[in-house]
Amino acid sequence: MSEKQLGKKVDRCLADGAIKLGTGLGLGIVFSVLFFKRHTWPISFGSGAGLGMAYANCQNDLRSHYLLHKSEKVGL
Amino acid sequence: MLRACLRGANATARNNCRRNPLTSVQHCRHYTAGETSGATKVVAAGLLTVSSGIGGTILYAKWDHKFRAAVEKNVPYSDLLFSLALGPSSQEGLPIKKQTELAQPPSMMDKQVKASKAKSEKKVKEAAESPAKESSPATTQPAQSIEEASVEATHIISAIGEVPSVPAPCDTESAAVKEECKECHDHKDTPVTAVVHPNTESPVAMEPLKERPVEEVAARLAQQDQEEQDILASVSASLEESLASSAKTTLQAIGAQEAALQAITQHTHKLKEAMEAEVPPQEKSAQWKDLEAALANRTCAMNDASTALLKANETLGSLKSVIDKSKGLNIAAVHPLVLAAEENLHNMIVDLDKVVTKVQSAESEAKIVSQYSELVNEAKQQFQREVSSLTPEIQANWKGLTGKLSADDLNALIAHAHRRIDQLNRELAEQRVREQIHIDAALEQQKLEDQKALEKAVNTTLQHVKEEARLEQERKLGELREVMEAEMRTQLRRQAAAHTDHVQDVLKVQEHELRAEAEQVLSSKMLEQETRYRQLNQEQLDNFTLDMNTAYARLKGMEEAIDSHVVAEEEARKAHQLWLSVEALNYTLKTTDSDLPTIPLKSAAEAVRDSCHDNDFALALASALPEESLHRGVYSEASLRARFNSLRSLARRVALIDESHNSLYQYFLSYLQAALLFEDEQKAPPTQLSREDLDPFKLLSYASYCLEHGDLELAAKLVNQLRGETRRVVEDWLTEARLTLETRFKTPCARCSKAAPERNRASSMFHKDSCLQPWKPREDGQRREVDRTTARDLGLVSHLVTHSATALFTVGNSCWR
């Protein structure tokens, strides 16, 4: 069902975003704690990176239909 | 960029080109400037050569016409050049040559003909004379046979006269051959014709020979022949007549002359006897009577002889004239007769002359004797007179008077006798003296007479000899001619044999040809007849078969009608069955189970297929139902409607997303739009969509309206107009809707197809319309009308079905782009 695709994609996005956000946050915290003397910026950096990645992924996923992939052969 | 490059390249090229011509011209100029004299020299030399060549050609062509003709033939436009330079080529020379050529053979022909004519004339004369020589006895039969032979010979000669013409030019060959053939058929040719024809015809035109018909020639020849024959007959008759008459008269004359001769001799003898014989006086008177009788006889005979002679001479003269006349006629066949007649004449003349000379000699003798007798008589008379003068009393018959005479008388007598003796002595002396003179004179006279006689005799003999010599010559000539004729005949016979062989060959060939031709004609005619016969036969057969066929066909038609009725009934039953199964299918299509959105149509389709096992259209339609529908089933309208309603909100939410706008931000915006935008739940779609109507929200509202009103097709069409993400979202729904539509579209047409077989075209037309109409809730009335369609309109309906299905799909496909 094509109408369910979008829902599925959105689910994936959210999951992915959550994961990445969490991972980024975690990594940020870790790095902040470990290497960056408990500055906030790695946390925000990490979470931001994670969020950004999630955003990018989500966008890519949602766009994927409209993009030509390397494996596809396109006739000119 | 490419264009810019090209432009730059062009510009550079143009520049280069502009520069290059200049340089090349300069180069050329330099080139030419440097070596102008050489080029001009070459050019001038070439021009000179060409012009000299052309001039020489023209001059030579002027001189030699053959060369000109050859050049004109070989070089295409040289004739124009020549006509300009020299005037039209002289073509008069050729016709003249041809004329001379044409004139030559006729002249040659003429010469040949003339030579042949001369030859033939000579040969004819010889042929005519040699038969004459042969027939010197002058019998008609040999003459005629020889005539015939001569005719044949002359026929052969005439043939020969034509033969040299055969190898001559072709235009006369046929004529000559024809002539030959004519003469072969016609055996009455004589040389006269061969002679006459070239004489009468002009030397150039041999054609009149061709034109003379055979019958005319034959008639002419026959006529001439006849004339000759007539003349010959007449001449021979006249000759014979005159010969006979002259012979008769001559014989008569000869007889008369002989008789005269006899009479003369007799008379002379008698006279001699009377003179010399001493017979008694009684017998003397008898003697004298006899003598007188003899004299009378002689005179009579002489007269007769003279008359006879005259007559004979007359007849001979006439014969001579006739002979001369016939000689003057100058006809060949007459000559022998003439010759014979001449000979006869000559002989007769000779005999006559002989007899006449005999008679003349006898006459002269008789004259002498008569003179002598006269002298004697005179002397006697004288003596008598003397005696009587002396002695008048004494009778004449003094011999018997010895007793009666007196002495005086006796003395007187003696004296008288003495005196007479003296006188006689004196006369004798005188005579003796004049003897010599008399003898001389007599001799002279005799000589003269002898000479005359000699001359006469010589003349006559000369004439006779001349005549004989001439006759001999003519005889010899005739013999020679005969010999030549025989030789000629053998040669001619040989040639005739050769000719006959040739003619036989030609005839054989002709016979073959004619036979072949005739056979061909015959076979073609036969073939024609046969084909006609066969044609007629065939026609008859065809007509009969046609009639039979028509009758049979009618019978068959009737049988078929009956069968078709049966078949139609069967069909109707089957159609009904099919209809029932389709109805079942339709019902299945309509209704849905509670748990499954779709029901597989397989069983129903199976039922339809079973019931339409012999109906190809329905079979096709049943098989044409998509696999999906069979296995999985189709969505009913209600389910589709529900689904659409659930879809609608999602579609609204992704209304702004398409290929270009598909970032997350766009998604957020589209969500926002969907939240903030309000449109009608359902809106009636316009009949024509405009650009504003292509807005997704509007389309969705139109589609809802359509769905609510049961127009799935239109709803699908409207949904088809969605683009972008919205389209992706509703894609599945659209597919399902299409499937449902397809399945649903086929079933009414399947139903249409299997109705009872009624031949009602109007109902079928109506039904067509009902098929094409947009899906509306069916009414029972329609169903009945639908049932009335015929089996025979399957084709039309199937066409419509396929057309509509394809139209729908193509519309969908085009809209997808």
HADDOCK unambig.tbl for C-alpha pairs under 7 A between the chains (distance, minus, plus):
assign (segid A and resid 1 and name CA) (segid B and resid 732 and name CA) 5.72 0.50 0.50
assign (segid A and resid 2 and name CA) (segid B and resid 728 and name CA) 6.49 0.50 0.50
assign (segid A and resid 2 and name CA) (segid B and resid 729 and name CA) 4.99 0.50 0.50
assign (segid A and resid 2 and name CA) (segid B and resid 730 and name CA) 6.53 0.50 0.50
assign (segid A and resid 2 and name CA) (segid B and resid 731 and name CA) 6.24 0.50 0.50
assign (segid A and resid 2 and name CA) (segid B and resid 732 and name CA) 5.47 0.50 0.50
assign (segid A and resid 3 and name CA) (segid B and resid 647 and name CA) 6.76 0.50 0.50
assign (segid A and resid 3 and name CA) (segid B and resid 729 and name CA) 4.51 0.50 0.50
assign (segid A and resid 3 and name CA) (segid B and resid 730 and name CA) 6.31 0.50 0.50
assign (segid A and resid 59 and name CA) (segid B and resid 663 and name CA) 5.66 0.50 0.50
assign (segid A and resid 59 and name CA) (segid B and resid 664 and name CA) 5.57 0.50 0.50
assign (segid A and resid 63 and name CA) (segid B and resid 662 and name CA) 5.99 0.50 0.50
assign (segid A and resid 66 and name CA) (segid B and resid 659 and name CA) 5.69 0.50 0.50
